[in-house]
Amino acid sequence: MLKSGLILALFITMNTGLYASESTCYGTTSSGYLVNGVELPSSGKNFVNYSTIARLAGRTYVHSSVRQIIINAYKRLEQEQPDKVYKYAETGFKNGGEFSPHKTHNNGLSVDFMTPVINKEGESVHLPSHPFNKFGYDIEFDRNGHYDDLKIDYTALAAHIYALHKEARVLGHDLWRVIFDPELQIHLFATPYGSYLKKNIQFSTKRSWVRHDEHYHVDFAIPCK
């Protein structure tokens, strides 16, 4: 009898935890908040986060559905792009709200990803992100997509956006928009994923208040209250 009671208590606890982990977003990406935000994993087989410091500061929380989409997309990329590595950047606070210096990232539906790069040997590597380069946000690529000995890996980038869109659709959601330097977008459309991206993804057409070359900003389309 005692054993059955313990099993029942464990079952209730597990299911309560699962229920509690479901997020609810309110308002918009630029004026909203989040309830039950969840933290992205610090790393996986083919991805890492941009900063342990920022993670400890609570800057890597998202809506639970966004978390699942991101994780599923990375798993898809393990199969489709096994030699590529990825790094995510700023997301938001557990309860959302103002997220300086960003103008959005308020309700758990906005995520920055560091731009994938290859080194001079043609290997997929992580863009460096540390306090001395503002955790990667201070990096500037030239108009040919070069920074020091690194070059933007447009195939890896396009594959990631493709995977995010596919996995969002699996869960009944979508991507609202992707912000990436308009002058560099032409190279994305020249990849094998180009036609799909043109047809299915809404890209920024004007340069925003920051360039968005060292990172790309993704807003997910998930219903909010």
N, C-alpha and C positions, 0 to 999 in steps of 0.2 A: 504493500500500500504506500509506504514511504517512498519507495523507488518510483512508483507511478506518479506520485505527486511531484517529485523532483524533475522527472521527464516533462511533465505538463508545465511546470514553472519555467523550465529551460525553453520549451517551445514558445511560450507566451513572450518571454524576454527576447528571443531571437526575432520573432515577428514584430514586436513592438519596436525593436531597433531598426528593422527594415522599413517599417512604416515611417519612423521618425526621420529617416535619411532622405525621404522624398521631399524635394524642394518646391517652394511656391514663389514665383516672381511677381513683383508688383510694378506698375508703371512702365517706364521706358528705360532703354540703356543709358540715357543721359539724365533721367529724373525718375528714380525708382529705388526699390530695395528688394531684399531677398530674405526668405525665411527658410531655415534648415539648409543653408549652403553646405556643400561638401568639398573637401580638399582633393586636389588632383594628386596622384601618386608622385613621389619624388623622382622616380625613374622606372624604366621598363627595359625590355630587351633591346629596343631600338630608339629609346628617347630618354631625355633627362630634363630636369627643370633648370631654369636659368640662374638660380641663386638660392643657396641654403639660407642666407641672411634674410632674403625677401620671404622665403617660405616660413621661417620662424616668426616673421613680422605679420603673418596671416594674409599675405597678398596672393595666395594661390587657390582661392575658393571659387566655385562655380555652382550653377544649378545642377542638380543630380542627373538630369537628362543630358546636359552638355558633357558632364564627366563621362557618362556611358558612351556617348558618341565619340568623344576623343579617344578613349581607350580602345573601342572597337575599330576605329580608323587606324590606330597604330598597329593593331593585330592584323588588319587587312594588309597593311604595308609590309609587315614581316614576310608575307607571301609574295606580294606584287613587286616590292622593291627591297629585297633582302640585304642589299649592300648599302642601303641608305640609313643615316641616323638623323634624328630630329631633336629639337629643343623647344619647349614651350616657355613663354615669358609671363608677363603680367596678366592676371585674371580679375580678381576682385576680392573684397572682404567677405567673411562668412555671412554677415547680415546685409551685404550690399552697401548702398549709399555712396556718397562722394568718395572718389578714388583718385586723389591728386597724384601726378599732374594731369591725369587723363580727363577728358571731357565726357567720356562714357564709362563703361565698366560698372554701372550702378546696380544692375539687377541680376547679375549672374549669367548673362547671355553673351558677354563680350570676352574674347580671348585673343591675346597676342601670341604669335609664334615667331621665334627667331628664324631668319631666312636660312635655309639649308645651303651649305657651301661645299666646294671641293678644293683640295689643296693642289699644289703644283704637280703632285704625282697622280692626280685624278681620283684621289680617295675622298669619300664622303666623310666630312669632319664637322664638329660643332663650331659655330661662330663663337668666339671668345666673349664671355660676359662676366664682368667683375666690377668692383666698386670704382676702379680707375677709368673705366669707359662707360660709366653709368649703367652697369649691368648689360652692356651690349647696345644700349639705345644711343650711344654717342658715335657709333660707327657710321661712316658714310662711304657708300660704294660710288665709283665713277659711273659715267653713262654707259660703259661697257660691262658693268656688273663686277668690277674688280675692287678688292680692298687688300692691300699688301700682297701676300702670295695666295690669297683666296679668291675664288670666283663663285658667283651665284650658281647654284645647281637648280636650274629651272625645271628640269625633269622631276627632281625630287619634290620641289615646291608644288608643281602642278599635280603630281600624284597625290600629294597630301590633301590638297583642296578637293580633288576628285573623291578621295576616300572619305573625307568628312561629309561631303554631300551625300554620297551613297549610304553611309551609315546613319545619317540623319533621316533619310527617307525610310530606312528599315524601321526606325522607331516612330514613324509617322510625323516627322518634323522636317525642317528644311534649313537652309542657310539664307539669312536675310541679305547680307552683303559681305564682300571682301574688300578691304582697303589695302591697296598695294600701289606703289609709285606708278602712275599712269604711263610714264615714259619707258618703264621696264616691262610693262604687261605684254608688249608685242612678243617678247621672248617666251612667255608662258604659252601663248597661242601657237607658237611654232613647235611645241612639243607634241608627242603622240596624244596627249590629253587635250590639246588645244580646242578641237571642235566641240568636245563635250563641255568644256568650260565656257566657251562662247554661248552655247545654247542654254546652259542651265544655271550659270552663276552671274549674279549682279556685281560687277566690279566698280570701284570708284572711277569716275571719269575726270575728276579734277583733283589737283594736288591739295591735300588737307593741310592743317596747321603745322603738322610735322610730316616729313617726307614719306615715311613708311617704305624704306628700302631695306633697312637692316632687320625689319620685322614686317609681318603682315597681320592685319587685324581682321578677325572674323566675328560677325554678329550672327547668332543663331536665332532662327524663327521658331520660338516656342511660346504658346499662349500664356499671357500673364493676366493677373487680375488688376 
